[in-house]
Amino acid sequence: MNAAPPVTSRLVRCLQAQSSLLYITCFFLLTLSLLSTPTAIADNLPIKVVSIEPTPLELKVNRIGKVDFRHKANLSFKTAGYIQKLLVDVGQTMRSNATIATLEANDLVANQKSAQASYRKATQDLERARKLYRNRTVSKDFLEQAETAQIQAKAQLENTQYDINKSEIQAPFHAIVLDRLVQPGELVAAGSPVYLIASSNPDNLVVKLDLTQSEIELLKYSVNIQVTLPDNQKVSGEIASIAAITNPQTGLYEIEILLDIDKTNRPYAGQWLQTTLTTTNTEQLVYSIPLSALAGMKDENAIIWVSKKGKVAQKKVKVLRLDHNQFLITANHEPLNVVVHGWGKLGQDLPTDNK
């Protein structure tokens, strides 16, 4: 009967010890969390004020762009027919005026012979009509009909010769084959694409990337473009075109960038390249404030401490842009003295050399 109280007492002491341990652990974790925040670190550092000069607003847009051909062309036959030969394939290059495909010309030659016969007959009919007209045995209308028939026959003959000439596809410029759309022996209609090609000129290679509406607005200012090639070489670029409307699938604007490249460092179509666009707006000045100066946020504005003539005051400012190192605010033409850390101790006097 007398053994129960000691057991109960030990149990109570054990629960109390566990409760105290839990409390200490929670307090330690909370303190560690507070100390790990940038504002807490800044608050515990000595008071320091730095002078920040106004600079033109400079913004960077980093985006991955895809190398592509700016201009492409479909090559086709003028007339319908069966394909006889395809002399180049995907990925191959061709020189200007090189023959790259031919049609079977049997039907075309037959049409030409028929047109030649029609032209000879029309020419003979015209000569006979002229003699009859000189002898006044036929009217002038009869002569004019013979002249018209001869003109039409000649035009038909020229068309058949043109069709024979166009039974071959020739490269219009130095180019590379992007796609072959038919097979040998296949019947193709007039104007049906046979090859998809692109000029092999380095100026025909561009980097295509998508930008948001706000990023497109930045392009009206001075823009510096830098593209990183696969070998990590950096080259400059310039904007070749900006889409007038957004892509309906992405809601973004596509731009094309011409690269300052030559044959030795030319990238390949289809490669993805890191592209950095740096815009500088000389009409708008900003202060670049270190994140350590951020004392808090209020109504979506940043709270900072500024020093003027030795006096410190809290100031609420609108953040234009923020990254992991700094945030930008609108500036005037004078330097801004900002407390970058130690603003939690502003009840103390500021160091003389920082006023």
Salt bridges, closest charged atoms under 4 A:
ASP68 OD1 - LYS72 NZ 3.49
ASP68 OD2 - LYS208 NZ 3.44
ASP89 OD2 - ARG180 NH1 3.85
ASP125 OD2 - LYS121 NZ 2.95
ASP125 OD1 - ARG128 NH2 2.60
GLU127 OE2 - ARG130 NH1 3.35
ASP163 OD1 - LYS78 NZ 3.12
GLU215 OE2 - ARG63 NH2 2.62
GLU217 OE1 - LYS220 NZ 3.72
GLU256 OE1 - ARG70 NE 3.29
GLU256 OE2 - LYS208 NZ 3.77
ASP299 OD2 - LYS316 NZ 3.83
